[in-house]
Amino acid sequence: MSLLDDVAERDGRRCWVCDEPVDLDKSVNDPQGPSVDSRTADRKAKIAERLAHRACNSRKGAVKVAIAWPERLYVVEPAPLLAVAARLERKGGREIVGRCPTARDAREAADWLVDRFSRLVPGLPVTADVEAGGGQFLVVLTTGRR
């Protein structure tokens, strides 16, 4: 099996940058085709290679990528997810990652975060809670110390 096949299998055939499915049958030269991102910009990464679309990999270049929050979620001051993932992976604990105007918005964001982190940082058991405070709802990610 090739490196591409191994990485694709491990990553569930989803692009680590945009979280969309990657079609392994497309040409590696196609913008939506598969590529292996070596993540050379992040020397402390525990996973050296990740699956990405060719366009996502090319767009980010050799700089750290920003993982986008979906536009459908109503989150005020959303935290940068790669920085949150790095801190939780390194230290564990809990971190407030955003504020929402309603409990429903916060619960949708919390559910999305748990699902997204399961692929962004495989093996890091993350839970998300919603806490009311100051007329808004806080989304809090928690994990045990590693």
BELPE-V232147 format. One line per field, one symbol per residue. ss: DSSP state (H for helix, E for strand, - for the rest). phi: phi as a letter, one per 40 degrees, with the letter a starting at -180 (. if undefined). burial: I if it has 16 or more other C-alpha atoms within 10 Angstrom, else O. A space follows every 10 residues. Layout:
ss = ???
phi = ???
burial = ???
This chain:
ss = --HHHHHHHH ---E------ E--------- ---EEEE--- ---------E EEEHHHHHHH ---------- -----E---- HHHHHHHHHH H-EEEEEEEE --HHHHHHHH HHHHHHHHHH ------EEEE EEE--EEEEE EEE---
phi = .cddcccccc cgfbcccbgc cbcccccccc dcccabccfc cbccccbcbb cacdcccccc gbbccbcccc ccccbcfccc ccccdccccc bggbacbibb cbccdccccc ccccccccbc bdgccbbbbb bcaggabcbb cbaccb
burial = OOOIOOIIOO IOIIIIIOIO IIIIOOOOOO OIIIIIIIIO OOOOOOOOII IIIIIIIOOO OOOOIOIOIO OOOIIOOIOO IIOIIOOIIO OIOIIIIIII OOIOIIIIII OOIIOIIOII IOOIIIIIII OOOOOOIIII IIIOOO
